[in-house]
């Protein structure tokens, strides 16, 4: 490469990333790096040293434990050996990552360090002179990038809730009391990861996702990723990334190979090792039913990566979004799900998949592989079924119910029942929110109904008016009760909407799958009451 071309690359902002991007220049056209196959290669499990029977046993255990899974992909020796999506989830769809996003934010920081844009020992205050509080505490003055990366900022209380209620999240974070010496205590802190995203945008003038596009997403052929932003247009960093399952698996494979993708270095090897090694030990009361050495949340934390038992590491997000990297087994496992206890799927990985991974190929098992393929192809989340019809359906169909005043701002609802499907239309004045559903079968649609889709309260409300993909089904629980299930199949969550009819009156209550996990399930949305005249 000529010196002029190197200078041009530096001017574009790639700097010392010559370890990776310079090597890719022959495949660079119009500023786009294109070095990878669109999809990971595929092979049979036995060819890569794992039996089809062991994967079937893993799927059986998930089902027996009533764990709601949305997708699963197992990569061994660089080839996908098993993959499945529980319909209506599908391979071409994004899925909410929640805190799995943090590992991508860490990757952006690693790239920026490699480009010479910053050091992990840089003081956080140095990036935000306009947002600093009037009085700078001793500990805030000591806060460094590495403390954000390792969740050791010293906060007694995570500031994320207060941040997301404000317009300037950086200012709220910097004003939050720091009561411990930075670096001394681990405390999970999504606001700290947001600050890493804000640092990237401050340094580069680009959103985090735009900074990663030519450096990570394009080389790995990860398409269609989206990332939420704060009110000031900064990617949320600690959550908000939406990605396909294969994108998760590719990301894990990149880290498994110490930053190399298809023979090209994307990330520096020392940076990968630094990010995924133990930096701080979590502290948590000993659980008498689970020794600390078997707890995957007590194996140490790196730079936005969790250490696992069995010398593995992972990125993970709420409700069971995992990218598990197993260096000793040369394997990656990507999972999306909605589980209540996040340790459970990991336990099943260690119980069924880990011991089944052998060093060399196994004898072909065509019958077993066929059974596995059939099982993976038929995975589905079935809609609830009670009764497909009721005499009440004819009585209330196409009647307009006037709703009492409520916090969702809805003033009308109408139900239209047909033999195999239905439509429920909520309204706020002239604004209508129709949703088409199937009778005891899924019907796909989109909705921007206020209060949907469900999301963690910690991370604030979604974008008003944004449409969500939804699969909808309804069933009659009894003569007077119609239950609607709204499954938002680009998120982990669903809503159960119970419509109780009593003569000319209706009462509509919501229960999200998040609220249903609580010891005393209660949804914050109001119960809608109305009558037709």
N, C-alpha and C positions, 0 to 999 in steps of 0.2 A: 504494500500500500504506500502511496506517495505521501510525503509530509503535508502537501496541500490538502489531501483528502482527510488526513488525520486532524488537521486544523479545522476543517469544515465540520467534522464530526463533533469536535469539542464545542464549536460554536452552536451546534444544535443541542448541546447539553449532555452529550453522552460521556464526555470527559474520559476518565480512566477506566470506563467500563469496557475498554478494549479487550479485557479478558473475555468478554462475551460478545458485545455488539459489533466490535471491529471485525471479529472473525466471521460475522454474518453478512458483511457488506456485499459479497457476491450475490446473495439472494435478496438484496434490498432493492425494491423498485418503488419509485415515487414516495420514498420515505417509509414504506411499509416493509417490515422484516417478515420473511416467509421461509421458515426453515423446517417446519414440522408437518407431519401428516395430519389430516383433519381429525382422524380418529386413532385411538390406540389400536394396536394389533390385537387379534383375537386368537385364542387357542383353546383346546380342551383342557379341563383341569388336570387330567392324568398326565398329559404331555408336559405340564409344568410342575409335577410332583405333588399334586393334591387330589384326593379322591372325590368323585362326584357324590359319593355317599356321605362324606363328611359335610359337604355344603348342604345337602338335603337335610341332614341332622340339625344343622344350624337353623335352617328355615323352619323345621318342625319345632325347635325349641322356642323360636320367636313367636310362633303361632300359639304354642302351648302356654306361654307366659302372657298372652294377650297383649303383646307389644305392638303398637301401631307403627308399622314401617311404611315408608313412602318410596324409597329406592335403596338399592344395594349394588355395589360393584366391587369385585375382588380382582386385583391385579397381581400376578405372580411372574417374576422374571421379565417384567415389562409387557406382558400380554394379559388382556382381560380374559379371565377363565370362567367368570359367572357374573351376570348382570340381570337385574330385574326391577320393574317399577310396578307398584301396586296401583292399578287403575282406580281413579282417573288421572293419577300422576303418570308422567310419560317422559321419555328420554329427551325430547326436544324442548321441554319446559324448564324454565328457571325455578329455583326453590329458594326461599328465604334462608340465609345462612346464620342469622343472628351473630353470635360472637365468633363463629368461624371466620368472620370478616377480619378479626384482629390479626390473624396470621398473615393475611395479605397486606395489611397495613405495616406489619413488621418487615415484610419483604420489601416494601417501598423504602422504608428507612435504610435497610441494608444496601439497596441499590444506590441511594443518595450518599451513603457513607462511602461506597466504593467509587463514586464519581467525585469525591472530595468536597461535597457540598456541606457536610457537617460531620461532627464526631459524636459518639454516644456520651462523651464527657462534657459536651457543650451545655451551658446553663440554659434552662428553659426560658428564663426571663429575657435572655438576650434576643430572642426572636420576636418578642411582643412588647416593645417599649411603650406603645400607645395604650395598652390594655392593663398595665401594671397597676396594682392598688396604690393608694396614697401612702400607706405604711407597708413596707416590705419586711416581713418577718424574717428571722434568722434562718428558719428552715426553708422558706420559699426561696431565699437567696441562694441556697445550696442545691435546689432541685435541678437535676440534670436529665438529659434525654434518656439515659440508661435507667433512671428510676421510673420514668413513664413506661418503658419497655418491660420492666420486670414487676410492674404492679407494686412498687415499693415507694410510693410518693410520700408516705407518712400521714395521709389523711386518716382521721378517726372515723369519719363518715364519708361514704362515697358521694361525690357532688353531682352525679349525673342527673338525678331528678330535678335539682334546682337549675342545672344548666339548660335542660330541655324546655323549661318553662320560661326561659328568657330569650332575648334576641341575640345577645352577644355571649356565646358559650365560653369563649376564651376568657373573657373578663370575669365571669362567674367562677370558673375553675381557679384562676389566679387569686381570687378573693376568698376562696374557701380555706378555713383554718387547717394548717398542717401541724399536728400535735406530736409527731414522732420524727426522729432524725431520718431524712430520706435515705433509703437503702436498708433500713433496719427491720422493717416489718412488712410482710406480704398482706395486701388487701385488694381483692379484685376490684377493678376500677375502670369502667368503660369510658369514663370521662378522660382518663389518662390517654387512652388510645385515640380518642377524638383529638387530643392535643398533638399527637404525632401526625395525624392527617393535616391539622392546621399548620404544622411546621413544614410539611412537604409543600403545601400551597403557598406558604410565605416564601419559601426558598426558590420555587420553580415558576410561580405564577400559574400553575396548573392544578386542577382538582386531582386528588389522589388517583381516581380511576383513569384520568387522562394521562397522568404521568406513567401509570403502569401499562397502558395500552401498547405502546411500541416495545416496551422493555420486557413484558411478561405475557400479556394476553395474546398479542399477535404471534410471537415465536411459538407459543404452545397451541395456537389455533383455538383459543378459548373465545367463543363468539357470544355476543348478546348479553354480556354482564351489565348490570345496572347497580347503582349505589345511591342511597338516599343522601340528602344534604341537609345542613342546618339552615336557619333563616338567612345566613350570610353567604350561602352557596358553597360551604366547605363540606366535603364528604364526611359522614358521621364517624367513619373509621372503626369504631368499636362494634358496630352493627350496621345493618342496612345494605350489605352486599347481597345480590341475587344472582345465582349461578346455576348452571346445569351440573348434574351429577358427574358426568365425564370430565368437566372442568375441574371439579374437586379432585378426581383421581389423577388427572394430569399434574396438578399442583403437587400432590403428594409424591408422585413419581419423580418430579423434578428435585424435590428435597431428598428422596431416597437415593438419588444418584449424585448427591452433593452439588447440585446446581447445574448439571449437564443435561442437555436435551438433544436427542438425536445427534450426539457427537459434538455439539456446540455448547460452550459454556455460557449460561445465562446469568447465573449467580456465582459469586466467588465461593470457593469451597470453604475457606476459613470463616466466611460470613454465615454459611449454612450451619457449620459446626457450632459457631458462637450462639446463633439464635436458638438452636435446639438442645443445647446442653443446660444442665442445672445451674441457675443463677441465684435462686433464692428458694428456701424451703418454706412451704406452706405450714401453718400451724392450725390445728383443729383439735378439739377434745377427742380423746380416744374413744372409739366406738367399740363397746365390748363384744358386739356380734360380728365385727369385721376388723381384723388386725390392720394397723396402719400400712404394713407392707403389701396388703391386698387392696388398698384403696387407691384408685387411679387419680384421685385429686390430692394425694399427699406424696407424690413421687418427685416433687420439685417443679419449678417453673423456669422457663427460659425467657426469650424475647417474644412474648405473645404466643408461645407454644407450651403445651403441657407435656411434661414427662409422664410416661406410662409405666406400669409394671412390665416385666419381660423386656426391658431395655428398648421399648418402643417410645414414640412420641406422637403427638396429635395436635391438630387444631380442632376446636369443638365449639358448638353453639347451643343455645338453650333448646330444650326439648329433643335433643339427640341429632344434631347435625355434626357428623364426624368425618375427618380425614385422618386415618390412622396409618402411620408409617412404621414398618417393622423391618429395620435394617438387617437383623440377623436372619430373617426369613426371606429377604428380598421381596417384600410384599407391601401392597397398599390396599387399604379398604376404605371405601367411601360409603357413607350412610346418610340418608335423610329420613326423618321420622318425627313423630310426636309421642314421646315417652315421658312418663312421670318421674321415674327414677333413672337417671342417665347412666348409672353404673351398670344397670342390667344388661344392655346390649354388649357392653365391653366384656362383661363376665362370660357371655355366650361366645364371643369371639375367642377369648382365651380358652374356653372349655372345648369348643368344637373345631375351630379353624386352625388355631395355633399348633396343636399337637399333630394335626393332619398334614402339615407342610413338610414334605420329605426333601432331602437334598437333590435327588435325581428323579427322572421321569418314572411314572408307574405304568404297569401294563394297561393297555387300552381296555376300557369298560364301556362298550357301546350301549349296552342296555341301561347301565346306570347313568350314563351321560344323557341318553334320550329321556329318561325319567326326570333328570334335573332340568333339561331344556324345556320339557313340557310344563314342569312346575313353575319355572321362572316366567314362561310365557302366559301363564294363567293367573298370575298374582292379581288380586283385586281387593279393594275395600268395598264391601257390599252395602247397599243402602238399607236402612232399617225397614222391616216389614212387619205389619200387624194385620191390617185389612185394607184392600184396595178401594173400598167404597163405603158410603154411608148415606142414609136417607137425608141427612143434614146437607149434603153436598148440593143437592138440587134446590133446597130451600134458600141457601145463602148465595148461590152462584149468581154473579153479575149484580149483586146488591152493593151499593156504595155505603160503607160504614164511615160515619163522621167520628173522628177521634178526639178525645179530650186533649187539652193542651199538655205538651210533654217536652222534655229536654232535647229530643231528637228533631223537634220542629215538624213532625209529620202530622197532617190533619185529616187524611183520608186513607182508606185501604179498600181494595176490591179483590174478591176471589172469583176466578173463572175456572170451574171444574169441568173437565172432559173425561172421556172413558180411560184414556191412557196417559193423560198429562193435565197440567193445570198452569195457570198464571196467577201470581199474586202481585198486585200493583199498589205500592205505597205512593203517597203524593204529599207534596208541600206546595199548596197553591197550584200554580201551573207546572211545577216541576214534578215529573213522574219518575218512579223507580220500578219499572216492571221486571219481574224475574220469572222466567219460564222453568218449570220443573216437570219431572216425570213422576208418574204414580208408581212407587216402589221400584223405580229405576232412575239412573242418573240422566239428567239433561243438562248440557253445558250451555252457559250463558256468561254475561258479564254484568256486574252491578256496581253502582256507586252509592248504594243505600247508606245514609248516615249511620255511623257507628260500626261500619264494617270496613275491612275484615278485622277480626280480633288481633290484638298485638299486646306485647308486654307493656304495662303501664309505665315502667321505668323509662322507656325510650320515647315516650311522648306520642302524640297523635300522628296519624298518617297525613298525607297531603289531601286537603279537602277536595272532593269531587273526583278523585282518582278512581278509575274503574279497576275492579278485580275480577279475574277469571273465577268462575264458580260452577261447581256441579251441584245440581239441586234435585232433591227427591222428596216426595211426601207420602205419608201413610196415615190412615185413620186408626188412632190408638183405641178409640171407642166411638160410639155414634156421634158424640159431640166434640171430639178432640182430634184436630188435624195437626200432625207433627211434621214440620218441614226441616230437612237437613240441608244446610248450605255448606258445602265443602270447598274451601278456597284453595284450589289445588296448585297454586304457586307459593303457598305458605304452609306451615305445619298444621293449620288450625281449621276448625269448623264451627258453625253455629247450629244450635238446635232451637227452632222457633216453634213454640207451642201455641196453637190457636184454639181457644176454648170458646165454643159457641153456646149461647143460652138464649133461645128464642131470637129476639131481634138484636141481641147484644153479642159482643165479642171481646175477649181479653187475650192479648198477645204478649207472651213473655219470651225473653231471649236468654240463652245460656251458652256461652262460648266454651270451647273445649279447654281453654285456659282456666276459666272459672270453675269448670266441673272437676278439676284436679284438686281444688281446695278442700280442706276437711269439712267445711260447711259451704257448699257451692252456692254462690250468689253472684249474679251478673250486675254490673253497675248501670247498665242501661235500664230505662224505666219500663214498667209494664204499661202497655198501650191498652186503653179501654175506649170502646166506642159502640155505636148502635146505628142501625140503618132506619131511615124514616120513609 
